[in-house]
Amino acid sequence: MIRVQNLTRIFEAGKQDVLAVDHVSFDVESGEVYGLLGPNGAGKTTTLRMILGLLKPTSGDAEVEGFRVSTHPDEIKRRVGLVSTSAGLYQWLSPREILSFFADVYGVPAVLAEDRIEQLSELFELTSFLDRRSATLSTGQKQRVNLARSLIHDPPVMLMDEPTRGLDVVGSKVIFDYIDHLRGEGKAVIVCTHRLDEAEQLCDRFGLLHQGKKSYEGTLEELQQCTSCQTLTQIFLQLLDAPVPQPETVTATQGDLL
Ligand SMILES: Nc1ncnc2c1ncn2[C@@H]1O[C@H](COP(=O)(O)OP(=O)(O)OP(=O)(O)O)[C@@H](O)[C@H]1O
């Protein structure tokens, strides 16, 4: 469903270029939740932005349902939803107006959009504030509107950048349930998070980025076998202590150690 092939991005930043993402490759299948993890500055957001077509790779490519982002950026946007804590809502519009607006942007026919808004309002319990101005909503309510917005065009792929940042336990639970819902619907999901405890519960497979390179990949069991660590936090700390692999990335399924 999602194929990332040798994605690389170099930023020109003053006198020194920044190699933000360095030949990263991975696949995510339908119904799979893939945790893209790494410390600050590892290249997670840059990778998501390239998959979505918001940022041009220096080299490499990404594919969604067989469409390459380099050649079919509009097909990609139709097929990918994005949940990001930094996404704001239009303060003067109500959730219903926001959802209608995005349905229109994504080319969802008006009749279908009405049904979709109905379904998503029930799923995310928006009904009681669907026609209130967004400025008056609580953080958790705004977050639920954002989740509904990301699904308005029913995309087969969902990218989530720090979805639980700043949320309390109840808000985080809404995200957990949402990710389970996506998995049940057969979507391919990539989640970037610093909450390793959450990632451990949520994700089926992990790719660990370090200094722009993919250092580890596998299920929790595979990572445990490969590192002799038990928790994702321990595995992560081991990754930070290890030298960045050169030139090949390491796949836990191959039984290699860093
Ligand atoms: N527009 C830009 N110009 C220059 N450097 C950039 C730009 N965007 C990102 N970078 C650099 O690229 C590297 C990767 O950044 P990125 O935001 O992808 O990391 P991240 O893993 O998402 O980090 P965090 O967890 O802190 O959000 C960092 O060194 C960052 O400073």
The ligand as an SDF file (V2000), in Angstrom:
LIG
                    3D

 31 33  0  0  0  0  0  0  0  0999 V2000
   13.2770   23.5780    6.2820 N   0  0  0  0  0  0  0  0  0  0  0  0
   14.3690   23.1040    6.8780 C   0  0  0  0  0  0  0  0  0  0  0  0
   15.5740   23.6960    6.6860 N   0  0  0  0  0  0  0  0  0  0  0  0
   16.6800   23.2130    7.2650 C   0  0  0  0  0  0  0  0  0  0  0  0
   16.7010   22.1240    8.0600 N   0  0  0  0  0  0  0  0  0  0  0  0
   15.5400   21.4980    8.2970 C   0  0  0  0  0  0  0  0  0  0  0  0
   14.3160   21.9440    7.7270 C   0  0  0  0  0  0  0  0  0  0  0  0
   13.3200   21.1130    8.1390 N   0  0  0  0  0  0  0  0  0  0  0  0
   13.9120   20.1880    8.9240 C   0  0  0  0  0  0  0  0  0  0  0  0
   15.2360   20.4260    9.0320 N   0  0  0  0  0  0  0  0  0  0  0  0
   16.2250   19.6270    9.7620 C   0  0  0  0  0  0  0  0  0  0  0  0
   16.0950   18.2780    9.3450 O   0  0  0  0  0  0  0  0  0  0  0  0
   16.3140   17.4060   10.4360 C   0  0  0  0  0  0  0  0  0  0  0  0
   15.1150   16.4820   10.5680 C   0  0  0  0  0  0  0  0  0  0  0  0
   13.9950   17.2540   10.9870 O   0  0  0  0  0  0  0  0  0  0  0  0
   12.5600   16.5960   11.2460 P   0  0  0  0  0  0  0  0  0  0  0  0
   11.6270   17.7040   11.6030 O   0  0  0  0  0  0  0  0  0  0  0  0
   12.2110   15.7340   10.1030 O   0  0  0  0  0  0  0  0  0  0  0  0
   12.8450   15.6810   12.5060 O   0  0  0  0  0  0  0  0  0  0  0  0
   11.8300   14.9020   13.4670 P   0  0  0  0  0  0  0  0  0  0  0  0
   12.3490   13.5140   13.5900 O   0  0  0  0  0  0  0  0  0  0  0  0
   10.4460   15.0690   12.9850 O   0  0  0  0  0  0  0  0  0  0  0  0
   12.0610   15.6830   14.8220 O   0  0  0  0  0  0  0  0  0  0  0  0
   11.0750   15.9980   16.0540 P   0  0  0  0  0  0  0  0  0  0  0  0
   10.8170   14.7030   16.7220 O   0  0  0  0  0  0  0  0  0  0  0  0
   11.8920   16.9160   16.9030 O   0  0  0  0  0  0  0  0  0  0  0  0
    9.8450   16.6450   15.4930 O   0  0  0  0  0  0  0  0  0  0  0  0
   16.5740   18.2820   11.6610 C   0  0  0  0  0  0  0  0  0  0  0  0
   17.9640   18.4210   11.8130 O   0  0  0  0  0  0  0  0  0  0  0  0
   15.9480   19.6120   11.2610 C   0  0  0  0  0  0  0  0  0  0  0  0
   16.5920   20.6850   11.9110 O   0  0  0  0  0  0  0  0  0  0  0  0
  1  2  1  0
  2  3  1  0
  2  7  2  0
  3  4  2  0
  4  5  1  0
  5  6  2  0
  6  7  1  0
  6 10  1  0
  7  8  1  0
  8  9  2  0
  9 10  1  0
 10 11  1  0
 11 12  1  0
 11 30  1  0
 12 13  1  0
 13 14  1  0
 13 28  1  0
 14 15  1  0
 15 16  1  0
 16 17  2  0
 16 18  1  0
 16 19  1  0
 19 20  1  0
 20 21  2  0
 20 22  1  0
 20 23  1  0
 23 24  1  0
 24 25  2  0
 24 26  1  0
 24 27  1  0
 28 29  1  0
 28 30  1  0
 30 31  1  0
M  END
$$$$
